[in-house]
Amino acid sequence: MNSRAIAILRSGLVTPVGLDAESSCAAFRAKLTNPVETRFIDAGGEWIMAHEVPLAPLCRGLPKLTRMAAMAIEEALGEVPRSQWGQLPLILCVAEPMRPGRTPGLDDELFLQIQEELGTAFAPQSQIIAQGRVGVAVAFAQARALLIESGMPQVLVAATDSLLSWSTLSHYEQSDRLLTARNSNGFMPGEAAGAMLLGEPEGNAGELLCTGVGFGLEEAHVESEVPLRAEGLSQAVKAALADAGCQMHQMDFRITDLSGEQYYFKEAALALSRTLHVRKKEFDIWHPAECTGEIGAAVGLAIVSAAQAACEKQYAKGPNILAHLANDAGQRAALCLQYRMPV
């Protein structure tokens, strides 16, 4: 096992198909979906459909991001005494600064509001990572440094995001990137939050480990005119595999942030052709966004939670999983996950 592996101890999720990790992951397995009409109309005069987290009382914007994050964190810390929460660093992942319609207050108010909602103050090593969909991979790398190099016993990673504001929906609808009656090559917007408690591996059966993290940069990003060769994603995958000390053909299945756009499916296929050098009979690719819609910065925790649930419930294709993530601006990330099978 990689000496720099970290263990995923406990997860929490709040998604449009479940208000905790267990129900969300069960919905992912069953491919359940629950889109609703938004208050907004597209250029064709149809209601824009989206995946919304049903919280009562109704809230939107920063208050909703705060509440979703707090719920996920409370679930992830369910076995940690509340008196010890203040000893944990919180690495909070949010939307990237250039995301259209980005909620104001993500870089200064959100962290404080989450602490207020939970009635705690997290450790001084806490930080905010505003890197969108790849943010959770960055957070895992930062958490590994805190666990292994700084000697922190545990680290909490959380993410919260929503694409359901009019300014966000309007931008993507005008760019022909939303899934509508007039456009099949698009995504359905969503919202979600997640949290994970990370620690050093204890060597126990049933542990899910992150054994490798890798990053890359794609020049031919989704909004560019450059021909796509998936060099950035291939670079990220190769780096994660090298970090984990394994090869692509040893992975049993893939789980990704794909949310419906052809560009990203093509990229995943090209990256596979550039990194897999041994023929495999099958190599499944899972994408929970088919149930949640595009959930931005929260997707990394959703896919890792889905992998963890699949391993624990024994419906995974095997113990070795490759996860990969991509931002519209070209940042790419990959994670190698390994489940310690019970004897």
ZAKE-413318 format. One record per residue (C-alpha): residue number from 1; chain; x, y, z; residue in one letter. Coordinates in pm, 1 decimal, padded with zeros to 6 digits. Layout:
N
+-----+--------+----------+----------+----------+--------+
| num | chaine |     east |    north |       up | residu |
+-----+--------+----------+----------+----------+--------+
| NUM |      A |        X |        Y |        Z |      a |
...
+-----+--------+----------+----------+----------+--------+
# end
This chain:
343
+-----+--------+----------+----------+----------+--------+
| num | chaine |     east |    north |       up | residu |
+-----+--------+----------+----------+----------+--------+
|   1 |      A |  00000.0 |  00000.0 |  00000.0 |      m |
|   2 |      A |  00113.6 |  00353.1 | -00078.4 |      n |
|   3 |      A |  00267.1 |  00503.3 |  00237.7 |      s |
|   4 |      A |  00099.2 |  00834.6 |  00147.5 |      r |
|   5 |      A | -00251.5 |  00685.5 |  00129.9 |      a |
|   6 |      A | -00527.6 |  00846.2 |  00334.7 |      i |
|   7 |      A | -00845.8 |  00682.8 |  00460.4 |      a |
|   8 |      A | -01203.4 |  00801.8 |  00412.3 |      i |
|   9 |      A | -01350.8 |  00742.4 |  00756.4 |      l |
|  10 |      A | -01706.7 |  00869.1 |  00723.3 |      r |
|  11 |      A | -01917.2 |  01057.0 |  00466.0 |      s |
|  12 |      A | -02213.4 |  01289.5 |  00454.1 |      g |
|  13 |      A | -02419.9 |  01394.8 |  00151.0 |      l |
|  14 |      A | -02712.4 |  01622.0 |  00075.1 |      v |
|  15 |      A | -02838.2 |  01584.3 | -00282.7 |      t |
|  16 |      A | -03159.6 |  01629.7 | -00482.4 |      p |
|  17 |      A | -03224.5 |  01254.5 | -00445.1 |      v |
|  18 |      A | -03138.7 |  01212.7 | -00076.4 |      g |
|  19 |      A | -03070.0 |  01419.2 |  00233.7 |      l |
|  20 |      A | -02799.0 |  01183.4 |  00362.0 |      d |
|  21 |      A | -02525.3 |  00968.8 |  00212.8 |      a |
|  22 |      A | -02708.1 |  00636.8 |  00241.8 |      e |
|  23 |      A | -03025.1 |  00749.0 |  00063.6 |      s |
|  24 |      A | -02831.4 |  00948.6 | -00197.2 |      s |
|  25 |      A | -02606.3 |  00655.9 | -00285.5 |      c |
|  26 |      A | -02903.2 |  00418.0 | -00297.9 |      a |
|  27 |      A | -03062.2 |  00656.0 | -00548.3 |      a |
|  28 |      A | -02739.2 |  00664.4 | -00750.3 |      f |
|  29 |      A | -02741.4 |  00284.3 | -00762.2 |      r |
|  30 |      A | -03104.3 |  00277.4 | -00876.2 |      a |
|  31 |      A | -03043.6 |  00568.6 | -01118.2 |      k |
|  32 |      A | -03330.7 |  00763.3 | -00965.3 |      l |
|  33 |      A | -03383.1 |  01120.9 | -01072.9 |      t |
|  34 |      A | -03625.2 |  01392.5 | -00969.1 |      n |
|  35 |      A | -03602.6 |  01705.7 | -01186.5 |      p |
|  36 |      A | -03845.5 |  01989.6 | -01117.8 |      v |
|  37 |      A | -03949.0 |  02303.8 | -01302.7 |      e |
|  38 |      A | -03757.2 |  02613.7 | -01200.7 |      t |
|  39 |      A | -03900.9 |  02965.9 | -01196.7 |      r |
|  40 |      A | -03709.3 |  03042.0 | -01517.3 |      f |
|  41 |      A | -03795.3 |  03006.8 | -01886.6 |      i |
|  42 |      A | -03551.9 |  02921.1 | -02167.9 |      d |
|  43 |      A | -03529.7 |  03086.2 | -02510.1 |      a |
|  44 |      A | -03789.3 |  02844.9 | -02646.6 |      g |
|  45 |      A | -04046.6 |  02949.9 | -02388.7 |      g |
|  46 |      A | -04019.5 |  02626.3 | -02187.2 |      e |
|  47 |      A | -03957.5 |  02602.4 | -01814.4 |      w |
|  48 |      A | -03594.3 |  02524.0 | -01734.2 |      i |
|  49 |      A | -03572.5 |  02191.6 | -01548.3 |      m |
|  50 |      A | -03329.7 |  02141.2 | -01262.4 |      a |
|  51 |      A | -03243.3 |  01910.9 | -00971.7 |      h |
|  52 |      A | -03324.1 |  02094.2 | -00648.9 |      e |
|  53 |      A | -03250.3 |  01990.9 | -00289.3 |      v |
|  54 |      A | -03588.1 |  01999.3 | -00108.2 |      p |
|  55 |      A | -03521.7 |  02184.1 |  00216.9 |      l |
|  56 |      A | -03787.2 |  02331.3 |  00444.9 |      a |
|  57 |      A | -03822.7 |  02615.3 |  00511.2 |      p |
|  58 |      A | -03744.8 |  02723.7 |  00157.0 |      l |
|  59 |      A | -03413.3 |  02905.3 |  00124.0 |      c |
|  60 |      A | -03181.7 |  03001.0 | -00159.2 |      r |
|  61 |      A | -02838.5 |  03149.7 | -00217.7 |      g |
|  62 |      A | -02586.2 |  03159.9 |  00065.5 |      l |
|  63 |      A | -02831.0 |  03044.0 |  00336.5 |      p |
|  64 |      A | -02906.4 |  02727.6 |  00139.1 |      k |
|  65 |      A | -02538.2 |  02656.2 |  00068.6 |      l |
|  66 |      A | -02474.9 |  02699.3 |  00440.7 |      t |
|  67 |      A | -02758.2 |  02469.8 |  00548.5 |      r |
|  68 |      A | -02668.6 |  02195.0 |  00300.0 |      m |
|  69 |      A | -02304.0 |  02203.5 |  00407.2 |      a |
|  70 |      A | -02394.8 |  02195.7 |  00776.4 |      a |
|  71 |      A | -02621.4 |  01893.4 |  00725.4 |      m |
|  72 |      A | -02348.8 |  01703.1 |  00538.3 |      a |
|  73 |      A | -02086.7 |  01792.8 |  00800.5 |      i |
|  74 |      A | -02311.6 |  01682.4 |  01086.7 |      e |
|  75 |      A | -02355.5 |  01344.6 |  00915.3 |      e |
|  76 |      A | -01983.3 |  01302.3 |  00847.7 |      a |
|  77 |      A | -01900.4 |  01391.0 |  01211.0 |      l |
|  78 |      A | -02178.9 |  01174.6 |  01354.0 |      g |
|  79 |      A | -01934.3 |  00958.3 |  01550.3 |      e |
|  80 |      A | -01705.6 |  01244.3 |  01661.7 |      v |
|  81 |      A | -01796.6 |  01409.0 |  01994.9 |      p |
|  82 |      A | -01905.9 |  01767.5 |  01933.6 |      r |
|  83 |      A | -01651.9 |  01883.7 |  02189.0 |      s |
|  84 |      A | -01375.5 |  01767.4 |  01950.2 |      q |
|  85 |      A | -01502.2 |  01939.6 |  01634.4 |      w |
|  86 |      A | -01295.8 |  02249.8 |  01704.7 |      g |
|  87 |      A | -00975.6 |  02043.9 |  01674.0 |      q |
|  88 |      A | -01053.5 |  01956.1 |  01312.3 |      l |
|  89 |      A | -00932.3 |  02162.7 |  01015.8 |      p |
|  90 |      A | -01213.8 |  02216.8 |  00764.9 |      l |
|  91 |      A | -01115.3 |  02235.8 |  00399.2 |      i |
|  92 |      A | -01417.5 |  02389.9 |  00228.2 |      l |
|  93 |      A | -01459.4 |  02356.8 | -00149.9 |      c |
|  94 |      A | -01667.9 |  02611.7 | -00341.0 |      v |
|  95 |      A | -01724.7 |  02735.5 | -00696.6 |      a |
|  96 |      A | -01432.5 |  02883.6 | -00887.5 |      e |
|  97 |      A | -01416.8 |  03268.0 | -00902.8 |      p |
|  98 |      A | -01497.1 |  03285.0 | -01276.2 |      m |
|  99 |      A | -01809.8 |  03065.4 | -01256.6 |      r |
| 100 |      A | -02103.2 |  03257.9 | -01407.1 |      p |
| 101 |      A | -02352.2 |  03368.9 | -01142.0 |      g |
| 102 |      A | -02125.3 |  03265.0 | -00855.8 |      r |
| 103 |      A | -02298.0 |  03323.5 | -00521.6 |      t |
| 104 |      A | -02159.6 |  03631.8 | -00342.0 |      p |
| 105 |      A | -01991.1 |  03565.9 | -00007.4 |      g |
| 106 |      A | -01830.9 |  03230.5 | -00082.7 |      l |
| 107 |      A | -01480.5 |  03350.4 |  00004.8 |      d |
| 108 |      A | -01557.2 |  03529.0 |  00329.3 |      d |
| 109 |      A | -01909.7 |  03478.4 |  00466.4 |      e |
| 110 |      A | -01984.0 |  03110.6 |  00391.3 |      l |
| 111 |      A | -01719.5 |  02960.0 |  00620.2 |      f |
| 112 |      A | -01831.4 |  03180.6 |  00910.9 |      l |
| 113 |      A | -02197.8 |  03101.0 |  00852.3 |      q |
| 114 |      A | -02129.7 |  02726.9 |  00847.4 |      i |
| 115 |      A | -01948.4 |  02753.5 |  01180.5 |      q |
| 116 |      A | -02237.8 |  02956.2 |  01321.5 |      e |
| 117 |      A | -02491.9 |  02703.9 |  01194.3 |      e |
| 118 |      A | -02297.9 |  02419.3 |  01358.2 |      l |
| 119 |      A | -02216.5 |  02610.1 |  01675.1 |      g |
| 120 |      A | -01843.5 |  02542.8 |  01650.0 |      t |
| 121 |      A | -01517.0 |  02697.6 |  01530.4 |      a |
| 122 |      A | -01289.7 |  02476.3 |  01324.3 |      f |
| 123 |      A | -00911.1 |  02457.4 |  01367.0 |      a |
| 124 |      A | -00683.1 |  02742.0 |  01244.8 |      p |
| 125 |      A | -00545.7 |  02521.1 |  00963.3 |      q |
| 126 |      A | -00887.3 |  02542.1 |  00791.8 |      s |
| 127 |      A | -00897.8 |  02682.7 |  00439.5 |      q |
| 128 |      A | -01125.2 |  02755.7 |  00144.8 |      i |
| 129 |      A | -01054.9 |  02604.3 | -00197.1 |      i |
| 130 |      A | -01236.8 |  02788.6 | -00475.9 |      a |
| 131 |      A | -01156.9 |  02553.8 | -00763.6 |      q |
| 132 |      A | -01493.7 |  02420.5 | -00872.5 |      g |
| 133 |      A | -01527.0 |  02057.6 | -00975.3 |      r |
| 134 |      A | -01157.7 |  01974.5 | -00924.5 |      v |
| 135 |      A | -01160.5 |  02134.9 | -00579.2 |      g |
| 136 |      A | -01216.0 |  01812.0 | -00386.0 |      v |
| 137 |      A | -00904.9 |  01656.5 | -00541.9 |      a |
| 138 |      A | -00707.2 |  01965.0 | -00437.2 |      v |
| 139 |      A | -00859.7 |  01930.7 | -00088.9 |      a |
| 140 |      A | -00753.0 |  01565.2 | -00069.2 |      f |
| 141 |      A | -00396.3 |  01665.5 | -00156.8 |      a |
| 142 |      A | -00405.4 |  01937.6 |  00109.7 |      q |
| 143 |      A | -00557.6 |  01699.2 |  00363.6 |      a |
| 144 |      A | -00283.4 |  01444.9 |  00294.8 |      r |
| 145 |      A | -00021.5 |  01710.2 |  00367.9 |      a |
| 146 |      A | -00194.2 |  01798.2 |  00696.3 |      l |
| 147 |      A | -00226.5 |  01432.3 |  00799.9 |      l |
| 148 |      A |  00116.3 |  01303.7 |  00699.2 |      i |
| 149 |      A |  00343.3 |  01606.0 |  00708.8 |      e |
| 150 |      A |  00178.2 |  01820.4 |  00977.5 |      s |
| 151 |      A |  00064.2 |  01536.9 |  01202.4 |      g |
| 152 |      A | -00305.3 |  01627.6 |  01221.6 |      m |
| 153 |      A | -00499.7 |  01318.2 |  01336.3 |      p |
| 154 |      A | -00804.6 |  01390.3 |  01117.8 |      q |
| 155 |      A | -00915.4 |  01642.9 |  00855.0 |      v |
| 156 |      A | -01265.5 |  01735.1 |  00741.2 |      l |
| 157 |      A | -01328.6 |  01809.2 |  00371.8 |      v |
| 158 |      A | -01661.5 |  01964.7 |  00271.4 |      a |
| 159 |      A | -01812.2 |  02110.4 | -00045.2 |      a |
| 160 |      A | -02132.6 |  02295.0 | -00126.0 |      t |
| 161 |      A | -02258.1 |  02439.6 | -00454.6 |      d |
| 162 |      A | -02566.9 |  02530.6 | -00654.7 |      s |
| 163 |      A | -02622.7 |  02626.1 | -01017.2 |      l |
| 164 |      A | -02985.7 |  02728.3 | -00967.4 |      l |
| 165 |      A | -02954.4 |  03107.5 | -00980.5 |      s |
| 166 |      A | -03093.0 |  03297.3 | -01280.8 |      w |
| 167 |      A | -02757.0 |  03453.7 | -01368.3 |      s |
| 168 |      A | -02598.3 |  03108.3 | -01384.6 |      t |
| 169 |      A | -02884.6 |  02946.5 | -01574.5 |      l |
| 170 |      A | -02906.1 |  03239.6 | -01816.0 |      s |
| 171 |      A | -02535.9 |  03219.5 | -01903.8 |      h |
| 172 |      A | -02538.5 |  02847.0 | -01973.5 |      y |
| 173 |      A | -02869.9 |  02863.5 | -02160.2 |      e |
| 174 |      A | -02736.2 |  03138.7 | -02386.6 |      q |
| 175 |      A | -02420.8 |  02930.4 | -02440.9 |      s |
| 176 |      A | -02634.0 |  02629.7 | -02548.6 |      d |
| 177 |      A | -02499.0 |  02420.7 | -02262.2 |      r |
| 178 |      A | -02822.2 |  02351.3 | -02071.7 |      l |
| 179 |      A | -03028.1 |  02042.2 | -02145.2 |      l |
| 180 |      A | -03355.8 |  02170.2 | -02288.1 |      t |
| 181 |      A | -03622.3 |  02061.7 | -02536.8 |      a |
| 182 |      A | -03417.7 |  02242.3 | -02805.7 |      r |
| 183 |      A | -03072.5 |  02117.9 | -02696.8 |      n |
| 184 |      A | -02986.5 |  01754.1 | -02621.2 |      s |
| 185 |      A | -02614.1 |  01826.5 | -02585.6 |      n |
| 186 |      A | -02625.5 |  01985.2 | -02242.9 |      g |
| 187 |      A | -02650.0 |  01931.6 | -01868.7 |      f |
| 188 |      A | -02931.1 |  01974.0 | -01621.9 |      m |
| 189 |      A | -02831.7 |  02209.6 | -01337.7 |      p |
| 190 |      A | -02838.0 |  02091.6 | -00978.1 |      g |
| 191 |      A | -02715.2 |  02157.8 | -00626.5 |      e |
| 192 |      A | -02565.8 |  01951.5 | -00346.1 |      a |
| 193 |      A | -02326.2 |  01940.7 | -00053.4 |      a |
| 194 |      A | -02096.5 |  01676.0 |  00085.8 |      g |
| 195 |      A | -01848.2 |  01617.5 |  00365.3 |      a |
| 196 |      A | -01582.8 |  01356.4 |  00441.2 |      m |
| 197 |      A | -01376.8 |  01287.0 |  00749.5 |      l |
| 198 |      A | -01026.7 |  01181.1 |  00645.3 |      l |
| 199 |      A | -00752.9 |  01018.4 |  00851.6 |      g |
| 200 |      A | -00450.8 |  00792.8 |  00828.3 |      e |
| 201 |      A | -00521.1 |  00428.8 |  00733.9 |      p |
| 202 |      A | -00557.5 |  00184.6 |  01020.6 |      e |
| 203 |      A | -00516.0 | -00125.1 |  00803.4 |      g |
| 204 |      A | -00867.4 | -00250.3 |  00873.5 |      n |
| 205 |      A | -01086.5 | -00437.6 |  00628.0 |      a |
| 206 |      A | -01360.7 | -00217.0 |  00491.3 |      g |
| 207 |      A | -01146.9 |  00096.6 |  00463.5 |      e |
| 208 |      A | -01166.8 |  00305.9 |  00147.1 |      l |
| 209 |      A | -00831.1 |  00466.5 |  00076.0 |      l |
| 210 |      A | -00724.3 |  00746.0 | -00155.1 |      c |
| 211 |      A | -00391.0 |  00613.8 | -00277.4 |      t |
| 212 |      A | -00311.7 |  00865.8 | -00550.6 |      g |
| 213 |      A | -00389.3 |  01221.4 | -00660.7 |      v |
| 214 |      A | -00296.1 |  01378.4 | -00994.9 |      g |
| 215 |      A | -00354.6 |  01703.8 | -01181.3 |      f |
| 216 |      A | -00333.8 |  01829.4 | -01539.1 |      g |
| 217 |      A | -00429.3 |  02125.6 | -01755.3 |      l |
| 218 |      A | -00628.0 |  02095.7 | -02078.3 |      e |
| 219 |      A | -00570.4 |  02368.6 | -02338.2 |      e |
| 220 |      A | -00860.2 |  02245.7 | -02551.4 |      a |
| 221 |      A | -01118.7 |  02316.4 | -02281.7 |      h |
| 222 |      A | -01491.3 |  02306.4 | -02347.5 |      v |
| 223 |      A | -01518.7 |  02671.7 | -02455.0 |      e |
| 224 |      A | -01204.7 |  02676.9 | -02671.3 |      s |
| 225 |      A | -01169.3 |  02629.3 | -03045.5 |      e |
| 226 |      A | -00869.4 |  02394.9 | -03008.5 |      v |
| 227 |      A | -00911.9 |  02028.9 | -03118.6 |      p |
| 228 |      A | -00955.8 |  01804.5 | -02815.4 |      l |
| 229 |      A | -00691.0 |  01536.6 | -02753.5 |      r |
| 230 |      A | -00754.3 |  01493.2 | -02377.6 |      a |
| 231 |      A | -00391.6 |  01564.0 | -02293.9 |      e |
| 232 |      A | -00480.4 |  01739.1 | -01967.4 |      g |
| 233 |      A | -00702.1 |  01460.9 | -01833.8 |      l |
| 234 |      A | -00451.1 |  01198.5 | -01948.3 |      s |
| 235 |      A | -00179.9 |  01386.4 | -01760.2 |      q |
| 236 |      A | -00393.0 |  01393.2 | -01443.2 |      a |
| 237 |      A | -00475.9 |  01021.5 | -01468.4 |      v |
| 238 |      A | -00114.3 |  00923.4 | -01527.9 |      k |
| 239 |      A | -00001.9 |  01135.3 | -01232.6 |      a |
| 240 |      A | -00261.0 |  00978.7 | -01001.1 |      a |
| 241 |      A | -00167.6 |  00626.9 | -01113.3 |      l |
| 242 |      A |  00202.1 |  00700.6 | -01061.6 |      a |
| 243 |      A |  00128.6 |  00844.6 | -00717.8 |      d |
| 244 |      A | -00063.3 |  00527.2 | -00628.2 |      a |
| 245 |      A |  00202.8 |  00299.2 | -00780.0 |      g |
| 246 |      A | -00034.2 |  00121.3 | -01017.8 |      c |
| 247 |      A | -00141.5 |  00111.8 | -01382.7 |      q |
| 248 |      A | -00465.9 |  00185.8 | -01560.7 |      m |
| 249 |      A | -00550.9 | -00177.3 | -01640.0 |      h |
| 250 |      A | -00546.2 | -00253.6 | -01265.1 |      q |
| 251 |      A | -00842.3 | -00020.8 | -01207.8 |      m |
| 252 |      A | -01176.4 | -00204.0 | -01193.0 |      d |
| 253 |      A | -01407.6 |  00081.1 | -01292.5 |      f |
| 254 |      A | -01422.8 |  00457.9 | -01333.4 |      r |
| 255 |      A | -01646.0 |  00711.6 | -01163.2 |      i |
| 256 |      A | -01656.8 |  01068.4 | -01291.2 |      t |
| 257 |      A | -01824.1 |  01410.1 | -01288.1 |      d |
| 258 |      A | -01974.4 |  01367.1 | -01638.6 |      l |
| 259 |      A | -02309.3 |  01546.2 | -01645.3 |      s |
| 260 |      A | -02435.4 |  01515.1 | -02003.0 |      g |
| 261 |      A | -02224.9 |  01722.3 | -02241.5 |      e |
| 262 |      A | -02071.6 |  01530.8 | -02532.9 |      q |
| 263 |      A | -01740.0 |  01715.5 | -02495.0 |      y |
| 264 |      A | -01668.1 |  01557.6 | -02155.8 |      y |
| 265 |      A | -01774.8 |  01206.9 | -02263.1 |      f |
| 266 |      A | -01543.6 |  01237.6 | -02563.2 |      k |
| 267 |      A | -01262.7 |  01356.7 | -02336.5 |      e |
| 268 |      A | -01309.3 |  01058.3 | -02104.4 |      a |
| 269 |      A | -01296.9 |  00818.2 | -02400.1 |      a |
| 270 |      A | -00984.3 |  00981.8 | -02543.6 |      l |
| 271 |      A | -00810.8 |  00982.0 | -02205.0 |      a |
| 272 |      A | -00885.6 |  00612.6 | -02168.1 |      l |
| 273 |      A | -00730.1 |  00537.8 | -02508.1 |      s |
| 274 |      A | -00417.7 |  00731.6 | -02404.0 |      r |
| 275 |      A | -00374.3 |  00563.6 | -02065.6 |      t |
| 276 |      A | -00499.3 |  00203.9 | -02100.5 |      l |
| 277 |      A | -00237.3 | -00016.3 | -02266.2 |      h |
| 278 |      A | -00368.8 | -00360.1 | -02169.3 |      v |
| 279 |      A | -00697.6 | -00481.8 | -02313.5 |      r |
| 280 |      A | -00986.3 | -00514.8 | -02065.0 |      k |
| 281 |      A | -01313.6 | -00696.0 | -02135.3 |      k |
| 282 |      A | -01510.8 | -00422.3 | -01963.7 |      e |
| 283 |      A | -01429.9 | -00093.7 | -01792.3 |      f |
| 284 |      A | -01748.4 |  00064.4 | -01658.0 |      d |
| 285 |      A | -01779.4 |  00439.4 | -01622.3 |      i |
| 286 |      A | -02022.1 |  00568.2 | -01358.9 |      w |
| 287 |      A | -02153.4 |  00925.2 | -01342.4 |      h |
| 288 |      A | -02385.7 |  01006.6 | -01050.1 |      p |
| 289 |      A | -02464.0 |  01346.8 | -01206.0 |      a |
| 290 |      A | -02728.4 |  01162.0 | -01408.5 |      e |
| 291 |      A | -02922.1 |  01165.0 | -01077.9 |      c |
| 292 |      A | -02815.2 |  01499.6 | -00929.7 |      t |
| 293 |      A | -02755.7 |  01716.9 | -01232.7 |      g |
| 294 |      A | -02446.5 |  01937.3 | -01255.8 |      e |
| 295 |      A | -02352.6 |  02011.2 | -00892.5 |      i |
| 296 |      A | -02021.9 |  02192.2 | -00940.9 |      g |
| 297 |      A | -01779.3 |  02182.0 | -00649.2 |      a |
| 298 |      A | -01982.9 |  01917.7 | -00463.2 |      a |
| 299 |      A | -01943.9 |  01651.1 | -00731.5 |      v |
| 300 |      A | -01607.7 |  01521.5 | -00607.7 |      g |
| 301 |      A | -01751.6 |  01416.8 | -00273.5 |      l |
| 302 |      A | -02060.7 |  01272.3 | -00441.0 |      a |
| 303 |      A | -01855.3 |  01041.1 | -00662.2 |      i |
| 304 |      A | -01622.8 |  00928.5 | -00382.2 |      v |
| 305 |      A | -01925.9 |  00861.7 | -00158.5 |      s |
| 306 |      A | -02085.5 |  00661.9 | -00440.3 |      a |
| 307 |      A | -01768.6 |  00453.3 | -00476.1 |      a |
| 308 |      A | -01753.3 |  00395.9 | -00101.3 |      q |
| 309 |      A | -02117.2 |  00283.9 | -00084.7 |      a |
| 310 |      A | -02070.8 |  00051.4 | -00383.1 |      a |
| 311 |      A | -01774.5 | -00116.6 | -00214.6 |      c |
| 312 |      A | -01943.1 | -00147.7 |  00124.1 |      e |
| 313 |      A | -02265.6 | -00285.0 | -00026.7 |      k |
| 314 |      A | -02063.1 | -00517.2 | -00253.2 |      q |
| 315 |      A | -02201.8 | -00405.0 | -00588.2 |      y |
| 316 |      A | -01879.0 | -00240.4 | -00703.7 |      a |
| 317 |      A | -01697.6 | -00391.7 | -01000.8 |      k |
| 318 |      A | -01387.8 | -00435.4 | -00785.1 |      g |
| 319 |      A | -01179.4 | -00267.4 | -00514.3 |      p |
| 320 |      A | -00971.6 | -00037.7 | -00738.3 |      n |
| 321 |      A | -01143.8 |  00275.7 | -00864.3 |      i |
| 322 |      A | -01033.4 |  00567.6 | -01078.6 |      l |
| 323 |      A | -01219.6 |  00895.3 | -01027.5 |      a |
| 324 |      A | -01166.3 |  01196.2 | -01250.5 |      h |
| 325 |      A | -01288.0 |  01556.1 | -01255.2 |      l |
| 326 |      A | -01276.7 |  01846.9 | -01499.4 |      a |
| 327 |      A | -01333.4 |  02223.8 | -01487.2 |      n |
| 328 |      A | -01461.9 |  02425.5 | -01780.9 |      d |
| 329 |      A | -01144.7 |  02640.3 | -01774.8 |      a |
| 330 |      A | -00920.5 |  02336.9 | -01832.5 |      g |
| 331 |      A | -00810.6 |  02216.9 | -01487.5 |      q |
| 332 |      A | -00817.0 |  01837.6 | -01460.6 |      r |
| 333 |      A | -00782.0 |  01605.4 | -01160.8 |      a |
| 334 |      A | -00784.4 |  01233.5 | -01089.1 |      a |
| 335 |      A | -00798.9 |  01017.7 | -00776.4 |      l |
| 336 |      A | -00705.3 |  00653.7 | -00728.7 |      c |
| 337 |      A | -00923.9 |  00483.4 | -00468.1 |      l |
| 338 |      A | -00871.8 |  00140.2 | -00315.5 |      q |
| 339 |      A | -01109.3 | -00055.1 | -00093.6 |      y |
| 340 |      A | -00962.3 | -00297.8 |  00158.9 |      r |
| 341 |      A | -01180.1 | -00605.1 |  00104.1 |      m |
| 342 |      A | -01297.6 | -00801.2 |  00411.2 |      p |
| 343 |      A | -01143.3 | -01148.6 |  00426.3 |      v |
+-----+--------+----------+----------+----------+--------+
# end
